[in-house]
Amino acid sequence: MLTTGAQNVVWKDISAGYEEVLRRDPGDERARNEYARWAFRCGQWKIAKEAFAGLNPPDYEVFGGRQRFEQNREIVNRRAGSLKP
């Protein structure tokens, strides 16, 4: 995991790039999976939860395998659920 400050800086750049790619090609499932992974890595829990929910089907390779994907999704759901609206 990145430090909180690094997470915010990295997320700003990464999200802008992936959001542009997905705006131009909403069917790019690889980019959608990578976006979800980066949201997780950058601690963007609400965004990651939405992104993980939109993966149909998930590309387990992007996450390092099915087990890692499931672990990451569990962490996302737990952390996103603990945030106050």
SVG drawing of the C-alpha trace seen along z (x, -y; Angstrom):
<svg xmlns="http://www.w3.org/2000/svg" viewBox="-24 -15 28 33">
<polyline fill="none" stroke="black" stroke-width="0.4" points="0.0,0.0 1.0,-3.6 1.1,-6.2 -2.0,-8.4 -0.3,-11.4 1.1,-9.3 -2.2,-7.6 -4.0,-10.9 -1.4,-12.2 -1.2,-8.9 -4.9,-8.5 -5.5,-11.9 -3.3,-11.1 -4.3,-7.5 -8.1,-8.1 -7.9,-10.9 -6.2,-8.6 -8.5,-5.6 -11.7,-7.7 -10.7,-9.2 -10.0,-5.7 -13.3,-4.4 -15.2,-7.5 -13.8,-6.8 -14.3,-3.1 -16.8,-2.0 -16.4,1.6 -12.6,1.8 -12.9,4.4 -9.2,4.6 -9.1,0.9 -12.1,1.2 -10.4,4.0 -7.2,2.0 -9.2,-1.1 -10.7,1.0 -7.3,2.4 -5.8,-1.1 -8.7,-2.4 -8.0,0.4 -4.2,-0.3 -4.8,-4.0 -7.3,-3.5 -10.3,-5.0 -12.7,-2.6 -16.1,-4.0 -14.8,-4.2 -13.2,-0.8 -16.4,0.7 -18.4,-0.6 -15.6,0.4 -15.4,3.9 -19.2,4.3 -19.1,3.3 -16.6,6.0 -18.6,8.6 -16.7,10.8 -13.6,9.8 -10.2,10.3 -8.5,12.2 -5.1,11.9 -5.2,8.1 -5.4,8.8 -2.8,11.6 -5.3,14.4 -8.8,15.2 -7.8,15.6 -6.1,12.1 -9.2,10.6 -11.5,12.1 -9.2,10.8 -9.1,7.4 -12.9,7.2 -13.4,8.3 -11.1,5.5 -12.9,3.0 -16.3,4.0 -15.2,3.9 -13.5,0.5 -16.1,-1.1 -18.8,0.1 -17.1,-1.6 -17.1,-5.0 -19.7,-7.5 -21.9,-9.0"/>
</svg>
